Amino acid sequence: MEAKPFCRAAQFLKSQHSSARPGPSRISSMSQNLKPLSSRSLLQAVGALLQPTNGVTRCLRHSVRALPAIATLFTLSACASSQVPYVPSVSFECRLTVWPTFESPTEFLVQKDSLGRSTITEFRYRGAGGYTPKRSGAPIVHVIDSERWKNFTEDVRKHDPWTIPTQQPYRSGLDGTTMILEIREGDRYHRVQRWVPFAYDSEKKFVAVSTAVIKLLPER
């Protein structure tokens, strides 16, 4: 096998190598300049490494210096050929956790991503009263249609959960349902926990927002 393809590859890769760490513009120009080196030429160069000929020996000094560039070549090729899925970020979240006294807890997570898609996910738990909650089975995801989402946002805007006091009033009782409402939008986060909120007129906002979350579930 002739050493010319290997020499051409080694010299090309050596010219691309820099002792300084390449920046984004450097990597971009490298990815563009790598196109003239065909896969066939690269395979010929690698195959030449396995043949102890004089031609390869003459180019060995160049190939050793070009090893970092060879590694960069394979890295750029792998990145270009891989199909990395785009994961949209979550722009809005509202979580309602319900812990009954004698029944299994349930959690409802409302999310809207940066692409405008809205979902509500049910997490069901084992264990009564939330004393030893353990998630049971896979979560159930429901897509929220535009009409339901519009009604939900109107309820949230009307009752403004951001204004609900975070400190829970003192209430005594032997049993009852505990509910936790969390809402996040951008960098804002608000968490409210209440015990039997539906029994007190002062918790109308809390109950209204919690009801709006439940109404997002499809009819059964």
N, C-alpha and C positions, 0 to 999 in steps of 0.2 A: 504493500500500500504506500502511495506517495505521501510525503510529509507536508506537501504544500498546503492542503486544506487545514491541517493542524496549525501550521505556522501562521496562516492567515487568521484563524480563529484566535490563536494565542495573542498575536499582535493587536488584534482588534479589541479583545477583552482587556489587555494590558493598558491600552489607550483610554479605556473607560474607567479604569481604577484610579482612585484618589485616596491618599492617606487620610484626608479630612473626612469627617462623617457627612454623607451627601444630604442636602436639604431637599424639600419637596420639588423645587425647580430642577435640581440636579437629577433626581429620580425620574422626573417626567421626561427630561431630555434623553436620559439613558434608555427609557422604555421605547422612545421613538427611534433612537439610533440603533437599537438592537434588531430592528426589522430586517436589515440587509443580510444578517447572518441567518441562513436558512437552517431548518432542522436537520437536513441532510449533511450540511457542512459541520454542524455541531456533533452529529453522530460520527462522522469521519474523524473529527478531532479526538473524540473520546476513544474511538477504536484505535487511533494511532498511539494513544498512551499505552495500550496493551501490547504493542509491537516494539520490541527493543531494537530499533533500527538506528542507523547513524543520523538519518534525517530528524528523527524524534529527539535524539540526544542533543542536537544542535539547538533545538527549540525548547529544551527542558528548562533552561534558565528563565525564558520568557513565561512559560506556563506556570511556574511556581509563583512568580510575581502576580500572575493573573488569577490565581485561585480565588481571592476575595470577589473579583468581578464575576467569576464563574458562578459562585454562590448567589450573587445578586441576580445574575441572569435567570437561574432556576427559580428564585423567589418571585421575580417579576412575572415570569411565565405562568407560575402557579396562580398568582393573584389575578392575572388577566383571564385565565381559563376557568376559574372557579365561579360558580353562581351563588353569590352571597345574598340571602334574602333580606329585604329591607323590613326592619321592625319599627313600626310607627310608635311614637311616644304617646303616653297617656296624658291628655290635657285636662281631664276632669274625672274625679272619683268620689263616690259616695258609698259608704259601707254602713249597713244596718245589721247589728248582731242582736239576736233575740234569745234570751236565756230563761225559759219557763222553769217553774219549780219542779214539776213532775213529768215533764216531757223533754225530748231531745232538743238541744239548741240548734239554731239555724242562722246562717249568715248570708246576706245578700250584698253583692258587690256590683255597683253600677259604674260603668266606665265609658268614656268617650275618647277616642284616640285622635291623633293629629290629622287623620284622613277623614274624620267626620263619622266614623262608624261607632255605633252605640250598642252596648250589650249589658245584660244583667246576668250574673253568675250566682247560682245557689250552691252553698256548701252545707252539707248536712252532717251532723255529729251524732255520736253515740254517747250515752250517759245522760241520765236525767238531771235537770237543774244546773247543768254546766259545771258540776263539781269536778268531774274528770272528763272533760270534752276531748273526744278523738274523732277526727274526720272519718266519715263512713262513705266509701265508694268514691267514684270520680265526680268532680264538680259538673253541674248541669248549666250549660251556657245557652241563653236565649238572646236572639237578635231583637233589638228594639226598633219598631217601625217609626217613621217620622211623626205620625200623629201622636203616638204615646210619648215620644220624647218631647214634643212641643208642650203637651199637657204637664209633663213632669217639670220642665224648666219654668213654666209659668207658676206652678205651685211653689217651687223653690224660691223664685224671685218674690212671690207674694208674702211668704212666711219668713223669709230671710233667716236661715239657720245660723248664720254667722253671729247674729245678735243674741242667741240663746246662751245664758250664763253657763260657764263650764263647771262652776261649783254646784254640786248636788245638794239640795236642801235636805236637812235632817228629817228622816221619816222612819218610823218604827213599825215593825210588823213581823210576823212569823214566816210568811211565805209570800210569793208574788213574783211577777216577771221582771227581770232586769233587762234593759235595752240600752244599747250603745250606738250612737250615731256619730259617724266620722265623715268629714267632707274635706276634700282637697282640690284646689284649683290653682295651678301654677305653683308659686311659693307659699301660698296661704294654706293653712291647715287648722281645722277646728274639730274638737272632740267633746262630746257631751254624753254623760251616762246618767240614766234615770232608773229609779225603781218604781214599778207600777205607774207610769206617767199618765196613762189614760184615766186614772181615778182622780186627777186634780185639774181644775180649770186653768191653773197657772202654767200648765204644760201643753197648751193648745198648739203652739208652734211646733213643739217637738213631735207631738202626735200627728200633726198635719203633714210634716215632711216625711215621717216614717210611713204614713199611709200612702204618700205619693210614690215611695219606693216599692211598696207591695203591689201597687196598681200597675207597675211596669211588667209584672209577670203575665204570661199569656193565660187566657182563661182555660180552665180545666173542666 
